[in-house]
Amino acid sequence: MVDAKFSQIEVSRLDVPVPAAPSSALAVVDFQFYLSSGQLGASSNPSNQSLIRSVELEQLALTAESGITDLSFIATLHAVAFVPLSKSTLQETSRQVEIADYKRGHDSGVGSTFDVPLPEPVDLLPLLRPSGTESSTIVVSMSLGGQLPTVSWTTNIGMALSVDVGE
C-alpha cells in the first residue's frame, strides 16, 4: 500500500509577460500562462492517475520581475484555471476552477511581491483528469485591475501545492 502526502511543492513560471494598461486611469489587463497537467502530478496511465487523491493550491504569489518594482497598484485580481475542450482550441473549456477573486479592502503597500489571499486551499484535482481528446495543458487566466502600469512588464508566478497519493 502506498500512502504519502507532499506539501509545499513549489511550481513557478518565470518572466510571464503582462501587457501595458491603455491609460493611467483605472483599467483591467488580462494575461495567461500555461502549465502541463503532468507537472502537477497527472498521468496518462489511468491506474497511476487513480492514486492521486488530492492536489491543492495553497499559495499563489506574483513577483515583479522587469518593467516595474512595486505591485501596490493591484486593486482587483481574478484568476481561473481551465483545461481547453480540445487540443486544437484554447477558447472553449471543458473544466474550470476559480483560483482567486481578490478585491483590495484597504490601502497598504505590497512591495515587489504580492501574495494573493486564498481563503482556503484550491482543489485542482478536476484539472488533472485528461481524456484522450483533451489537452494536457492547463491555462491559468488572470485579470488585474487598478491604476496599472502603462508599460509592459513581466512577473514571476509562484505556487505552493500539496499532493496526497495513496491506494
C-alpha angles and dihedrals in degrees: 000000000000120000123162140148121201118193134187094024104172120222119176141179115203129210097006106181119235118192124236118261113250092238142356090258121095108301144159126228127189128208138164140208131188138230131183113236086226089064088060095049104273119144132196087219106090094209092053091044092054090061091068107093099174143358114190131183105222102172137021123186136175119205123194107242110169137355094028138039104197130052096193089114092075106110097159134019127182120182132180131174122209144169113231115244092242139004090254099056136047093184103078120052130212097190129015134184124191109227103180142355104186128178118178111240099191139009112266133147115260103181125199095326126056115196104203109226110241111187090205137355113289116235108231097171093102088063093055100066103088118179123207092267097046128086118251086219119108114204118207111200120194133188119196122194134190137068091329129191115274089217128073114255141176132234135193113227118211124190131183116205137184120208127194118196131176148126 
